[in-house]
């Protein structure tokens, strides 16, 4: 990678084939790098963000994991009993720490617009995706609303159920109108 070229941004979990595509490498080269590390290497096998960064570096590419994915992963770990889980650095850390610090206020706002859904009834992933996006809507006015909502829908579609994308989109559309109008 030449100096000054931005790194590709990837989700926290992706398949071997998706990693190959993200770094512009042949799937066989990525598979070989994974096999050297004694990791699963078929095109449909999932690769963690840390492993993907390592494999990409070995192949001469620079990638970074999307901060929202890392924040979601950290909030998931905290909510499933991972006390003592180290907060990610940078933007991901600011997002996850911000959500944790304002959790009650965020949940109250979410419940006001979620018809027939308490936050506690929402899937763990969906509620944390909505929390992250709402925190961004409130605290990051430079990031366009459309970017925040579309990234939240991507997270929901990637890490939750088939119906999560439309659900998250609906809740966030209402929240965005309320907090950014």
N, C-alpha and C positions, 0 to 999 in steps of 0.2 A: 504494500500500500504506500502510495507516495505521501510525503509530508503535506499537511494541509487538507487532505481528503478526509471528510468526516466519516466516522465509523458507522457501519450499518447498525440499526437498532432492531433487536429481536425480542420476541416474547420470552418469558421465563421458562417456558417449556415448548419445545417444538420437535418435529420428527427429524430423522436423519436427512430425509429428502428435502424438507423445508430448510434445514441448516445449509445443505449444499446449495440450494437456490439462493439463500440469503447472502452467501459469500461468493457466489459465482464459481463454485467448484463442481467437479463431477461427483456424483453420489459415491462412486467407487473410492475416490480419494478420501472423502469424509469417513466412509466405512473403514478404510484401512487405518486411518488415524485413530478411530475408536477401538478397533481390534488391537492395536498396539497398547492401548490402555486397558485392555480386557473388559471393554464395555460393549453392550448390545449394539449391533451395527447394521441391522436390516433397515431398509428405507422407511418402514413404518414405526420403528422403535423410537420412543421418546428420549430426548436429550435434555438435561437440565441446563439452565442458563450458564452456570459456572463451567460445566463441561463443554458447552458450545463455544464459550469464549476461549477456553484452552485449546480446543481442536482448531478453531479458526486461526489462532496465533501460530500454531504449529504449521498451518498451511499458508502463512504469510498474510493473513487478513486480520483486520481489527473490527470487532463487533462489541456492542454494549447491550445489556439487557434493559428493556423499557422500564423506567422507574415505576410506572403504575403497576406493572406486573409484580415487581419486587415488593412494593408497598402492600399489595393485596396478599402476597405470600406471607409477609410478616404479620399482618393483621389476622390472617387465618391461623397461623401458628399460635399467636397470643390467645385467640378465642378458643382454641382447642386444647388449652392447657400448657402452652409453651412458655410459661413464665420464665424469665431469664433469657429468653431468645434475644439475641443481639439485633438491635435495630440496624437496618441497612444504612449506608452512607448517602450523602448527597440529597438529591431531590426525592428519592424514594424514602429516605429517612424522614425528611421534612413532612412528606405526605402521611406516612404511618404515624409519626409522633403527633402531628396536628390532629389527625382523626382521633387518636386515643385521648388527647387532651380535651377535645370538644365533643366527645362521644354522646353525652346526654343531650346536649343542645342539638346536635345533628339528628339523633334519633327522634327527638320531639318534632323537628321540622318534617322529617320523613313521614312520621305517623299522621301528621295533619293532612298530607296530600295522598296518602295511600288508602284508597277506598277498600274497606273490609280487610285490611292487612295490617297487623301490628308488626313492628320490626322483628320481634321475637319469633313470629310465624314465618318470616321470609327465610329462604335458604341462607346459610352462612355466607356463601360466596356472594349472592345477590345483595344482601344487606351491606357487605363490606365494599362492594363495587359502588353502590349508591352513596355510601358514606364518603368514599374517596372523591367521587365526582362532586358531591355537594360541598365538601371542604374546598375543592378547587374553585367551584363557582363563587364561593364566598371570599376566599383568600387570595385568588390569583386572577385579578381582573384583566391582566394582559393576555391570558389564554382565551381564545374565542370559545364561546359557549358551544358551538358546533363541534369543535375539536374535543372538548371535554365529554360531551354526550356520546360522540361516535367512539371514542376510546373506551368509555364505560360499556357501551354495547358490545364492542369487540371483546373486552374482558369477560363479560357475561357469556357470550357465545363460545369463547375459548374454554372457560373453566367451569361453566355451570351447565344448565339443561338447555334443551332445544327452545323452550318457551321463555327462557330468561332474557334474551335480547329484547323482545318486544315489551316485556314487563319493565325492565330497567329503563328503556327508552321512554315509556309512558310516565313513569314516576319522575324521571329527571326532566322531562319536558315541562311538567307542571312546576317542579321546583325551580327550574331555570327562569320561568316566567315570573315566579314570586320573588326571586332574589336578584335578578338582573334586569328588571324592567325599569 
